Each structure stands twice: as C-alpha cells, then as structure tokens.
Amino acid sequence: MENLTSIEQFDELKQASKVVFKFTADWCPDCHFIDPFMKEVEGNFADFQFISVDRDKFIDLCIQLDIFGIPSFIVFDSGEEKGRFVSKDRKTQEEIESFLRTI
C-alpha cells in the first residue's frame, strides 16, 4: 500500500478511479490489528487503489474530512466520495470487505 506524501497528491489521487484512503497512525493498536490482512483485502479488491494516510502527518486533512476515529476508510471515484467506513472501533477483514463491496 502506497503512503500519502502530500495534500497535492491527495487531491490528484481522489480524482482517479476507485481510490481507498485508509487513515491510520503509528500509535494506533486497532490500526496495527488490520495490517496482517490488508494485503489480502487489496488482492481481493484489485480494481481499487489503496493509499495509507498517516493521521498525524495530515491532521488538517483529517479534520476537513471529519476523520476523528482511526482506522477509517474513505473511497473516492473520479473526485466523488462514494463511501466511508469511519469510526473509532476496531475493524475486521470481513467488515472492511463488506464495506468495499457496497461501493
């Protein structure tokens, strides 16, 4: 999974087709809980591009997007937000994949 490096990159990427932004932080235990199975999720949804966003490096972006709990996911397609799975709760592989199937 590629890491977001700038706000400009975020603005470019969200204009692409089917981009999943995963909001995370190094100190977040629930974020690390999903790490072992995220490669499989990416493989199961190969038509999506997955981008990891470090909440601490992009706090203003998180505030702008109302991301107050992590890990959280927002999907954009051609600049339009198509869905979000945003909460402070731990997420399972099944919950993440179920969310992505709704997009």
Salt bridges, closest charged atoms under 4 A:
ASP30 OD1 - ARG90 NE 2.85
ASP35 OD1 - LYS22 NZ 3.69
ASP35 OD2 - HIS32 ND1 3.15
ASP47 OD2 - LYS18 NZ 2.97
ASP56 OD1 - ARG55 NH1 2.43
GLU80 OE2 - LYS82 NZ 3.59
GLU81 OE2 - ARG84 NE 2.74
ASP89 OD1 - LYS88 NZ 3.92
